[in-house]
Amino acid sequence: QVQLVESGGGLVQPGGSLRLSCAASGSIFSSNVMGWYRQAPGKQRDMVATITEGGSTNYADSGKGRFTISRDNAKNTVYLQMNSLRPEDTAVYYCNYYRRSLNTRDDYWGQGTQVTVSS
């Protein structure tokens, strides 16, 4: 089992910035993908950004050019730097750990951290 603990959420004004952190612990194996997802009230949970151990990234169009995902493999930690925040970015942000092999499929989630963008 993998445990994921998010931090860094909070209230920020439009145009401001936040950096989210997610620390992973437990049965962590190589060749995993970590990412950030978000869910606003009344909406589905959507991918924000993902990153492999090798540093390959992909972003949803909503955050492209404003958000940056990174990871520190030695610390088993993934980050999401969010700049130029907009009210529509308001959501609960969840950290995700995913690993697929021939024998296993692991998919774990953190508890979520609230991000509110409002003036």
C-alpha positions in Angstrom: 0.0 0.0 0.0 1.1 3.6 -0.8 0.2 6.5 1.4 -0.1 10.0 -0.1 -0.2 13.2 2.0 -0.9 16.5 0.2 -0.2 19.9 1.6 0.0 23.5 0.4 -3.6 24.3 -0.4 -5.4 27.3 0.8 -7.0 30.6 -0.1 -5.4 32.8 -2.8 -6.5 35.8 -4.8 -6.9 35.7 -8.6 -3.5 35.9 -10.2 -1.7 34.5 -7.2 0.4 31.4 -6.8 0.4 28.2 -4.7 2.7 25.2 -4.6 1.2 21.9 -3.6 3.3 19.1 -2.3 2.6 15.3 -2.0 4.7 13.0 0.0 4.5 9.3 -0.8 5.4 6.5 1.6 4.9 2.7 1.8 5.4 0.2 -0.9 6.8 2.4 -3.6 8.3 0.7 -6.7 10.1 2.0 -9.6 8.5 2.9 -13.0 5.6 4.7 -11.4 3.7 7.7 -12.5 2.5 10.4 -10.1 0.1 13.2 -10.8 -2.3 15.8 -9.7 -6.1 15.7 -10.2 -8.8 18.1 -9.2 -12.5 18.0 -8.5 -14.8 21.0 -8.2 -18.3 20.7 -6.8 -20.7 19.1 -9.3 -17.9 18.1 -11.6 -15.9 15.0 -12.3 -12.3 14.5 -11.2 -10.0 15.6 -13.9 -6.3 15.2 -14.5 -4.2 18.3 -14.1 -0.7 17.0 -14.7 1.3 13.8 -14.5 5.0 13.0 -14.3 7.1 9.8 -14.7 10.2 9.0 -12.7 12.2 10.0 -15.8 10.6 13.4 -15.8 8.2 13.1 -18.7 5.2 15.3 -18.2 1.8 15.9 -19.6 -0.7 18.6 -18.7 -4.4 19.3 -19.2 -5.1 22.2 -21.4 -6.6 24.0 -18.4 -3.3 24.4 -16.7 -0.9 24.4 -19.6 1.5 27.4 -19.4 0.5 28.2 -15.8 1.1 25.0 -13.9 4.4 23.0 -13.5 4.6 19.5 -12.1 7.9 18.2 -10.8 9.2 15.4 -8.5 12.0 14.6 -6.2 12.5 10.8 -6.5 14.9 10.7 -3.5 12.2 12.2 -1.3 9.3 10.4 -3.0 7.6 13.8 -3.4 5.7 15.4 -6.2 5.0 19.1 -6.5 2.6 21.3 -8.4 3.5 24.9 -8.9 0.4 26.9 -9.8 0.7 30.4 -11.1 -1.7 33.0 -12.5 -4.5 31.2 -10.6 -8.1 31.8 -11.7 -11.4 31.3 -9.8 -12.2 28.4 -12.0 -9.1 26.6 -10.6 -11.0 26.3 -7.3 -11.3 22.6 -6.4 -10.0 19.9 -4.2 -6.7 18.8 -5.5 -5.7 15.1 -5.2 -2.3 13.4 -5.5 -2.2 10.2 -7.4 0.3 7.3 -7.6 -0.1 4.8 -10.4 2.0 1.8 -11.4 1.1 -1.0 -13.9 3.1 -4.2 -14.5 2.2 -7.6 -15.8 1.3 -8.8 -12.4 0.0 -5.7 -10.6 -2.0 -2.5 -11.0 -1.6 0.0 -8.2 -3.6 3.2 -8.1 -3.6 5.2 -4.9 -5.0 8.6 -3.9 -4.3 11.2 -1.2 -7.0 12.7 0.9 -7.1 16.0 -1.1 -6.2 19.6 -0.3 -8.6 22.5 -0.9 -7.5 25.3 -3.3 -9.8 28.3 -3.3 -9.2 31.2 -5.7 -11.3 34.2 -4.7 -11.0 37.9 -4.2 
